[in-house]
C-alpha cells in the first residue's frame, strides 16, 4: 500500500510538470534589448541578378525593415562595410523562431552594383 501511494504521488507530480517547457537558449545579455541591434540570425549578399543584402533578425512578430537603420562605411573605392542597427523595439508577443528576413538593394543603400560588401554585424543565435 505504501509503495502504491508513492507511485501515485510520482504520477500526479509527473502529470503536473508534464506541460513545462525549458528553453536553453544561447543568448547573451543585451541581445534582446531595445537598441542592441548588432546580433543577426543570418545575413547574405547576392551579387547574381539584382545586387542586394538580406538579413534575418530576431522578431516577436512585428519587426519590419523600417525598424533597422543601415550604417554604411566606404572602406575603399569599391568596398563597403554595412552594419544594421535596430532602431525600434518589437514589443509583440508572437513566437517567430525563424526571425524576420529583410532585404535592401545596393541601390537603396547607395552602393554601386559591382561593389564588394561586408556585413559588420555578428551572426548567430
C-alpha positions in Angstrom: 0.0 0.0 0.0 2.8 2.4 0.9 4.5 1.7 -2.5 1.2 2.3 -4.3 0.9 5.7 -2.6 4.5 6.7 -3.6 3.7 5.6 -7.2 0.5 7.7 -7.2 2.3 10.8 -5.8 5.0 10.5 -8.5 2.4 10.0 -11.2 0.5 13.1 -10.1 3.7 15.2 -9.9 4.8 14.0 -13.4 1.4 14.9 -14.8 1.6 18.4 -13.2 5.0 19.1 -14.6 4.4 17.5 -18.0 3.4 20.8 -19.5 6.7 22.6 -18.6 8.9 23.7 -21.4 12.5 24.7 -20.8 14.4 26.6 -23.4 18.2 26.5 -23.2 19.0 29.5 -25.5 22.5 30.7 -26.2 21.6 34.4 -25.7 24.0 36.9 -24.4 22.8 39.8 -22.2 21.7 42.7 -24.4 20.9 40.5 -27.4 17.2 41.2 -27.0 17.4 44.7 -25.7 15.8 47.6 -27.5 18.9 49.1 -29.2 21.3 46.1 -29.2 20.6 45.6 -32.9 24.0 44.0 -33.5 23.2 40.3 -33.5 21.6 38.9 -36.6 20.3 35.3 -37.1 21.6 35.3 -40.7 22.9 37.5 -43.5 23.7 37.1 -47.2 24.9 39.3 -50.1 23.6 38.5 -53.5 25.7 39.5 -56.5 23.7 37.5 -59.1 20.7 39.3 -60.5 19.9 42.4 -58.5 22.7 43.1 -56.0 21.1 43.1 -52.6 21.8 42.5 -48.9 19.4 40.3 -46.8 19.4 40.0 -43.1 17.4 37.7 -40.7 16.8 39.4 -37.3 15.1 38.4 -34.1 11.3 39.1 -34.3 8.4 38.9 -31.9 6.0 39.2 -34.9 6.1 43.0 -35.6 9.7 43.5 -36.9 9.8 45.5 -40.1 12.6 46.7 -42.4 11.9 50.2 -41.3 12.9 49.2 -37.7 16.6 49.0 -38.9 19.0 51.7 -39.9 21.8 50.6 -42.2 25.1 52.3 -41.3 27.4 52.3 -44.4 31.2 52.9 -44.3 33.2 53.2 -47.5 36.5 51.3 -46.9 38.0 51.9 -50.3 36.8 52.9 -53.8 34.8 49.7 -54.3 34.5 48.1 -50.8 31.8 49.0 -48.3 31.1 47.8 -44.7 27.4 47.7 -43.7 26.1 47.4 -40.2 22.4 47.1 -39.4 21.2 48.8 -36.2 17.7 48.1 -34.8 16.1 51.5 -34.0 12.6 50.3 -32.9 11.8 47.6 -30.4 9.5 44.7 -31.4 7.0 44.5 -28.4 4.7 42.0 -30.0 4.2 38.6 -28.4 4.3 36.1 -31.3 6.6 33.1 -31.4 8.8 33.6 -34.5 11.8 31.3 -34.1 13.0 31.7 -37.7 13.2 35.5 -37.3 12.2 38.1 -39.9 14.0 38.3 -43.3 14.5 41.8 -44.7 16.3 42.9 -48.0 17.9 46.1 -49.2 19.1 46.6 -52.7 22.6 48.0 -53.2 20.8 51.0 -54.8 18.7 51.6 -51.6 22.0 51.6 -49.6 23.8 53.9 -52.1 26.3 51.2 -53.0 27.4 50.6 -56.6 26.1 47.3 -58.0 29.6 45.9 -58.6 31.0 46.8 -55.2 32.3 44.4 -52.5 30.2 44.5 -49.4 31.0 43.2 -45.9 28.3 42.9 -43.2 29.7 44.1 -39.9 27.0 42.6 -37.6 27.6 39.4 -35.5 25.7 36.5 -37.0 24.4 33.6 -34.8 21.7 32.6 -32.3 
